[in-house]
Amino acid sequence: MKLSLQFFAGDPPSDYPDLNKCPDCETYFAQLHCPICGKECPPEMRAGNRALNKKPLRDPYSRGAGRVSFVPWYLSTPFILIMLVIQPLIGMILMWMGQWKKKWKIAVTVGAVLITVLPYLIIFGITLLGIGNQDAPVDLSLSREEYVAACETVDPSAFYRDPWGCEGDFLSFDVEIVGVHYAVEDFGGREKFYTAHVKVGDSSAVILLWDYQPEGEGLNFVPGDRVTVYGQSAGMKPLETESTSFEAACLGLRYARLAEPDA
């Protein structure tokens, strides 16, 4: 009896119901006796009486029904893994071209994206956290009356000459506004500065006023305004704008009072 072409494709038939079967040799034959051992076929193994064999389970690890598939070297798993380490973009392209299962392709792609993006997200988060937790140069918990009462009226020259020596001290003195400035990178939302003249002996010097006035209560100044300021020394601070860059003694400005105009 001829076998079907399916036999040669690696998937032979599991039984031949129209033939007898020898229980010892497991040979199929049409005559009554086995052509190999010569024994007579018992009734229960004859055609029509014999229970059919169950179809063999397919090997889950076999692909292509036993056929051999040739994979180019650049699509082999070891090479793709190496490229995923040294050149992730090329490695992912080769991975999607290869024969990996779709679930592994998706998992590796998501993992590669997370590994690439995560450091930038961490740096960005730390930067925002640092900005949000940046200590204000002034005490924000005091009311206007409490803050003004805590400030000591001093000679501004003492602040100008040694801003670090009185850092954090509550100070009050008179200044004349000479300019309004905004920091180039305004992350904190309170990067407004005033430059002001203060009396230092028989001359004058420029200091910075870092505007931390309460929202809704602060004053806007213009050059020429004479102002009594209430704040705390913030040491030396650089100011960088689109038009200027310098460093000066800086007072964290919490409250201010315009001088009375001359009669």
C-alpha positions in Angstrom: 0.0 0.0 0.0 1.3 3.4 -0.9 1.7 6.0 1.8 0.2 9.5 1.4 2.5 12.4 0.6 1.8 13.7 4.0 4.0 10.9 5.4 7.1 12.4 3.7 6.4 15.8 5.2 7.3 14.6 8.6 3.7 13.9 9.8 3.0 10.1 9.1 -0.5 8.7 9.6 -1.0 7.2 13.0 -3.1 4.2 11.9 -4.4 2.2 8.8 -7.9 1.0 9.8 -8.3 -1.1 6.6 -5.3 -3.3 7.5 -4.6 -5.9 10.2 -1.9 -5.1 12.8 0.6 -7.4 14.5 0.6 -6.8 18.3 4.2 -7.9 18.5 5.8 -6.3 15.5 3.3 -3.4 15.2 3.3 -4.1 11.4 0.3 -3.4 9.2 -0.6 -6.1 6.6 -3.6 -7.3 4.5 -3.2 -11.0 4.9 -4.1 -13.1 8.0 -0.5 -13.8 9.1 2.2 -11.2 10.0 4.8 -11.1 7.2 7.6 -10.6 9.8 7.0 -13.0 12.6 4.4 -15.3 10.9 1.9 -15.2 13.7 -1.8 -15.1 13.0 -3.4 -11.8 13.7 -5.7 -12.0 16.7 -9.3 -11.1 16.1 -9.1 -7.9 18.2 -6.2 -6.6 16.1 -7.9 -7.2 12.7 -9.2 -4.5 10.4 -12.6 -3.3 11.6 -12.2 -4.7 15.1 -9.2 -2.8 16.2 -9.5 0.5 18.1 -7.8 3.4 16.2 -4.6 4.8 17.6 -4.8 8.3 19.1 -3.2 11.0 16.9 0.2 11.8 18.4 0.5 15.2 20.0 2.4 17.8 18.1 5.7 18.7 19.5 5.2 22.3 20.8 8.9 23.0 20.2 8.8 21.9 16.6 8.2 24.6 13.9 7.4 24.1 10.3 6.3 20.4 10.7 9.8 19.2 10.8 11.2 21.4 8.1 14.5 23.2 8.6 14.5 26.9 8.3 17.8 28.8 7.7 18.2 32.1 9.7 20.8 34.7 8.5 23.6 35.3 11.0 22.5 38.8 11.6 19.0 37.6 12.7 20.3 35.0 15.1 19.4 35.4 18.7 23.0 35.8 20.1 23.8 38.5 17.5 20.6 40.4 18.3 21.3 40.3 22.0 24.8 41.7 21.5 23.4 44.5 19.3 20.7 45.3 21.9 23.5 45.9 24.4 26.0 47.9 22.2 23.5 49.5 19.6 20.0 49.2 21.0 18.3 50.9 18.0 19.9 48.5 15.5 19.3 45.6 17.9 15.5 46.4 18.0 15.3 46.7 14.2 16.9 43.2 13.8 14.8 41.8 16.6 11.6 42.9 14.8 12.9 41.4 11.5 13.7 38.1 13.2 11.6 35.2 14.3 11.2 36.1 18.0 7.7 35.7 19.4 5.7 38.9 19.3 5.3 39.1 23.1 9.1 39.1 23.5 9.5 41.8 20.9 7.0 44.0 22.6 8.6 43.3 26.1 12.1 44.1 24.9 11.0 47.2 23.1 9.2 48.6 26.2 12.1 47.7 28.4 14.6 49.4 26.0 12.5 52.6 25.9 12.2 52.7 29.7 15.9 52.2 30.2 16.6 55.0 27.7 14.1 57.5 29.1 14.2 56.7 32.8 17.5 58.4 33.6 16.2 61.6 32.0 13.0 61.4 34.0 14.9 60.9 37.2 17.2 63.9 36.5 14.1 66.0 35.6 12.3 64.9 38.7 15.3 65.6 41.0 15.7 69.1 39.4 12.0 69.9 39.9 12.2 68.6 43.5 15.3 70.6 44.2 13.6 73.7 42.8 10.4 73.1 44.7 12.3 72.6 48.0 14.6 75.5 47.5 14.8 77.4 50.7 13.4 80.9 50.4 15.8 83.7 51.4 13.1 85.1 53.7 10.9 83.8 56.5 7.5 83.2 54.9 5.7 82.3 58.1 5.6 85.8 59.6 2.9 88.3 59.1 3.8 91.8 57.9 3.6 93.3 61.4 5.7 90.5 62.9 8.3 90.6 60.1 8.7 94.4 60.2 9.0 94.3 64.0 11.8 91.6 63.7 13.9 93.8 61.3 16.7 95.9 62.8 17.4 99.2 61.1 21.0 99.2 60.1 23.5 101.2 58.1 23.3 99.7 54.6 27.1 99.9 54.2 27.5 97.1 56.9 25.3 94.9 54.7 27.0 95.8 51.5 30.5 95.2 52.9 29.8 91.8 54.5 26.5 90.2 53.3 27.7 86.7 54.4 28.4 88.0 57.9 24.7 88.9 58.4 23.2 86.2 56.3 19.7 85.4 57.5 19.5 88.5 59.8 16.4 90.6 59.6 17.5 94.0 58.2 15.9 97.3 57.3 17.4 100.3 55.5 16.7 102.8 52.8 17.6 102.3 49.1 17.0 104.0 45.7 15.8 101.7 42.9 17.9 101.9 39.8 16.6 98.9 37.7 14.2 96.0 37.3 15.5 92.6 36.2 14.2 89.1 35.6 16.4 86.0 35.7 17.0 84.2 32.4 15.7 80.8 33.8 12.6 81.5 35.9 12.0 78.0 37.3 10.9 79.0 40.8 8.4 81.7 39.7 10.0 84.3 41.9 13.0 85.4 39.9 12.3 89.1 39.9 15.2 91.3 41.0 15.7 95.0 41.6 19.0 96.7 41.5 19.3 99.5 44.1 21.7 102.1 45.3 22.7 102.3 49.0 24.8 104.8 50.8 28.3 103.6 51.6 30.1 106.5 53.3 30.2 109.5 51.0 29.5 107.3 47.9 26.9 104.7 46.8 27.0 101.0 45.8 24.7 98.7 44.0 22.9 95.8 45.7 20.4 93.3 44.6 16.8 93.0 46.0 15.5 89.5 45.4 11.7 90.1 45.3 9.9 87.8 47.7 7.0 90.1 48.5 3.7 88.3 49.2 1.4 87.9 46.2 -1.3 90.6 46.2 0.6 92.7 48.8 3.9 93.5 47.0 4.8 96.8 45.4 6.2 97.3 41.9 9.0 99.7 41.8 10.5 101.9 39.0 13.9 103.5 38.8 14.1 106.5 41.0 11.8 105.2 43.7 13.1 105.7 47.3 12.1 102.7 49.3 12.5 101.4 52.9 13.1 97.7 52.6 12.6 94.9 55.1 14.2 91.6 54.4 17.0 89.1 55.1 20.6 88.9 53.8 21.0 86.2 51.1 24.8 86.7 50.8 26.3 87.2 47.4 24.1 86.2 44.4 24.8 86.3 40.7 22.3 87.9 38.4 22.1 86.7 34.8 19.7 88.4 32.3 19.6 88.7 28.6 21.4 92.1 28.9 23.6 91.8 31.9 25.5 89.5 34.2 27.1 90.3 37.5 27.2 89.4 41.2 26.3 91.6 44.1 25.3 91.6 47.8 21.7 90.4 47.8 18.8 91.1 50.2 15.8 88.8 50.2 13.0 91.5 50.0 9.9 90.5 51.9 8.2 93.8 52.6 8.8 97.4 51.5 7.5 100.9 52.1 7.8 103.8 49.6 9.3 106.9 51.1 7.0 109.9 51.5 7.4 112.4 48.6 9.2 115.6 49.4 6.9 118.5 50.2 
